[in-house]
Amino acid sequence: GDEAHLDTAVKKLGLVVPGKGYPQMRELRQDITEDGELTFTMIWQSVDTPYKMWADEKRRLKYEGFFGPDVAAEVVKIDAEERLVGIKLTTGGPKKVEAVEEVTA
């Protein structure tokens, strides 16, 4: 049931190394940011999938679409020794980078 669904999700997100074990969800954390946005962090034990795969920028953007709409995704190293990594989702949409306008005299 639920475990199979999570396996499907991590596979679709490209977080399974061929021939290796699937990352296992260990914990869910919920919080509220200073500006009132909700955060939801999924903590995974990732014995066989390296952190750099989780944190890859293209994959991080994929998390925003997969878990969205209107969420920002961040990858958080929780515990290197235990091989715990988090996908932190924050409401309010992806973080926008504001362009700095050049002022000409």
Buried (B, 14 or more C-beta within 10 A) or exposed (E): EEEEEBBEBBEEBBBBBEEEEBBBBBEEEEEEEEEEBEBBBBBBBBEBBEBEBBBBEEBBEBBBEBBBEEBBBBBBEBEEEEBBBBBBBBBBEBEEEEEEEEEEE
